[in-house]
């Protein structure tokens, strides 16, 4: 919503009639705002409301009682998870919970040590997309995450440069290569790609290929997480660090 935006004070917003005055009134004139037009007003402390113009004079613009704007539910950070197959319905769990956390896109990925293969499970794509849709509805999202068709590890790695940051958690990474140490200072991240291996882990050769492609190899800590735990954890870490998870 690209409505003209005015920053008032909490005291201004408590008035019986909320008015734009001084420079704000002049700005409203410059924008040629008329009675009936919609504007956004902020209290300068993070609160935002919508209001309509009810009267315009040279000195002031009067507004209707401001009403709270709907909260933005979609994170600005675009997270893509390249997830290796997992037994049973674990991928479904990742899709459902990942959607709640704010995942933008999930790409099932075949790796060297995958014990489960997607070949016979292609018909499941529709079901996975439906799980994402239901989860989005349930958690109040306005955008359904995309569930892509499965691709190979090599193809997934080739996509890494499309993101501002690509990260591959590897349980054998040195403790010095922890997420905190490697990524703690990174700023201006708008798109992030995350690569999670299967229960059998990534092959050393895969980690090497990823490194060459500029993907950051990180440890998530001293415990080995199951593939579905690792997938959901990195979605949460990324959205906490560069997105809106945690408020
Ligand atoms: N088979 C391996 C574990 C694989 S865990 C073993 O037993 O050693 C599945 C995936 O989760 C891994 O490929 C990795 O991407 C991620 N993962 C799990 N625990 C991790 C940790 N402590 N640090 C980094 N990545 C981890």
Boltz pocket constraint, residues with backbone or C-beta under 6 A from the ligand:
constraints:
  - pocket:
      binder: B
      contacts: [[A, 168], [A, 169], [A, 170], [A, 171], [A, 172], [A, 195], [A, 196], [A, 197], [A, 198], [A, 199], [A, 200], [A, 201], [A, 202], [A, 218], [A, 219], [A, 220], [A, 221], [A, 222], [A, 223], [A, 224], [A, 225], [A, 226], [A, 227], [A, 230], [A, 231]]
      max_distance: 6.0
